[in-house]
Amino acid sequence: MKQLKIDELMNYKFLSEITSSPSGKKAAFVVKQADRNGNRYDSWIYIVDFCTEEVRQLTSFGAENHILFDDEDTILFASERTKEDKAEKFAEKTVFYRLSLKGGEAKRAFQVPFAVEHIRKVSEGVYGFTAAVDLNRPVDEKELEEYQDYHILEELPYWENGAYFASRFRRGLFLFEEEKGECRKVTEPLFGVNDFAVWGKNLIFTGVSYDRLLPKTSGMYRYNIEEGTAAELIAGDFMRIGLFGCEGEGNGESLPIFFAGSTMDRYGSGQNPDIYVWEKGEIKKAAEYGYSIGSAPTGDISLGGGQKFLVKEGKAYFTSCRRTKGQLCVLEGEKAGELFDFDGSVDCFDAAEGGFVMVGRTPGKLQELYLYEADKRQCRQITFLNEEVLRETYIGELHEAGFTDSDGVDIDGWVILPKDYDPAKKYPAILDMHGGPKVAFGNTLFHEMQVLAGEGYMVLLCNPRGSDGRGDEFADLREKYGTIDFKDFMEFTDHVCSLYPAVDKERLGVTGGSYGGWMTNWIIGHTDRFAAAVSQRSFSNWLSDFGCSEIGFSFDVSENGGKTPWTAPKELWQRSPAAYADQVKTPTLFIHSLKDYNCPLSEAMQMFAALKYFGVPSKAFLFEGENHELSRSGKPIHRVRRIKEMLKWFDCYLKHDGAACQSGNKE
């Protein structure tokens, strides 16, 4: 079998936005693929007919998204197909096209003067959509060019990952009437919308209004389209409202609204939600759930969004990370659980005639569509768009390597063996750690890890305490960073070394991103057992991160039990990897994106500067124009280069003597 190469990523097809027709007999979805020459992702619309199981490509321009069914045989989508479709300087525009499934070319339908984020059909010729609005934007167009040179900051967060400064930016909810060509904003200026749904003659939306600090809580509201009035259904200071759903044919208060809600009373802002229902003016808890909702095991072979929560025939359906799988779950009566056992991860889904259609990942495979037939209680693959990509390519199996730690907690873990593995030989190994920390690895394909295995490395991965999929108590890492999680990682490494004598203990590497980057920084300051490290999109100092990260004022405070740099400076410093940088001996590569405002550049550079100062071999590789999502949705060439730099660093220190890494870069 051939070795998986880094740039095979260019051939992957990424599926998203699965959307069923009104009858549920067919569905449209978006397929994206890297364009190496343009260093971007092209996107096309495909259609699948569930009666014939025919799958065909509908569009070929390569710039289609935001799909919805205008009727059973007509699709509406956004695209930029002509010069006229592009917005003028300092302006925004989204142009929509209609395409008949009966044949013919797509025809320009209408445009709106905003960068649309989500759009839904309300009634014939009427659509609801969300778009970001800059409240600081000058009204006088003559001032717009000068406005590009300054920023006004008045609140927290003051910037947003990948979007630069975002103070006084709000996601607004709009109605568009095609016949009149008019947009009407239905939310107040300072209100930020999280999501919305159509509920008969109403729009239901969630979000919160704020003027200084973005609250942790959010509310639910109803906008009566005919009357042009808004009403509060759930107050904005009661709980955190997550995903929600309602049946569109509802009118007034006749049908319930189901939603994921967390009171954050026991485990802070990271507390998993329960499922609630709003009906006829009353709120009640429909079921205690205790797992995350709208989640899936992490990976790097998904790109794009899609539906993760819907209500059908009085039942709520949603995706959820449960242990090491991403399942489609259902609320029936007062019980919520898996609809069926999906071996892998459901990334998004929609209702189909007689069941559900899903974008899914299964062990050893790239994304495909799967159809669940309720009457047969069977799920089967119905597309094979990625079938040829990895044919005759070595994809390492995830060998179970779970164990019980010294505190008696069972930890899920796996080992990916290198290509042409020979147990009589010795191999370098890399501990690869996920972000979050409330994230989980699953049993699905991870491109980065398979590349490392193809290059002759044993890859170690596990879900330590703090991970998702195991409930609140397991995930609760508040005031415990660098303690129980560090212990689990080290004991897991010990366990794998005893399980596989082929691991060369003198050639161990460690890497991770976000929380995994934090943990990489922590590990190298607390042990010298690793011969090389790659710290990605990391943070390193709870004191500085508070004011520099977009989530510092909320996430950091919650994770440290309410402590701030002013109430517990010494304690926060002692909990920071940067405090132990003077003890690091491990050669470390720092990979970071310049538009990462979740874990800002200053956090990685503190560690890099310290290592340089103390003479530790180190290097920083920074990506222009990328953000916190570099490894998952960054520009294709950048994603390839990122893994190449990782591999180069590990090869130098785990396969060679490190001299090649230091040439021209003397410490």
Buried (B, 14 or more C-beta within 10 A) or exposed (E): EEBBBBBBBBBBBBBBBBBBBEEBBBBBBBBBBBBEEEEBBBBBBBBBBBEEEEBEEBBEBBBBBBBBBBBEEBBBBBBBBEEEBEBEEEEBBBBBBBBBBEEEEBEBBBBBEBEBBBBBBBEEBBBBBBBBBBEBEEEEEEEBEEBEEEBEEEBBBBBBBBEEBBBBBBBBBBBBBBEEEEBEBBBEEEBBBBBBBBBBBBBBBBBBBBEEEBBBBBBBBBBBBEEEEBEEBBEBEBBBBBBBBBBBEBEEBEBBBBBBBBBBEEBBBBBBBBBBBBBEEEBEEBBEBBBBBBBBBBBBBBBBBBBBBBBBEEBBBBBBBBBBBBBBBBBBEEEBBEBBEBBBBBBBBBBBBBBBBBBBBBBBBBBBBBBBBEEEEEBEEBBEBBEEBBEEBBBBEBBEBBBEBEEEBEBBBBBBBBBEBEEEEBBBBBBBBBBBBBBBBBBBBBBBBBBBBBBBBBBBBBBBBBBBBBBBEBBBBBEBBBEBBBBBBBBBBEBBBEBBEBBBEEBBBBBBBBBBBBBBBBBBBBBEBBBBBBBBBBBBBBBBBBBBBBBBBBBBBBBBEEBBBEEBEEBBBEBBBBBBBEEBBBBBBBBBBEBBBBBBBBBBBBBBBBBBEBEBBBBBBBBEEBBBBBBBBBBBBBBBBBBBBBBBBBBBBBBEEBEBBBEEEEE
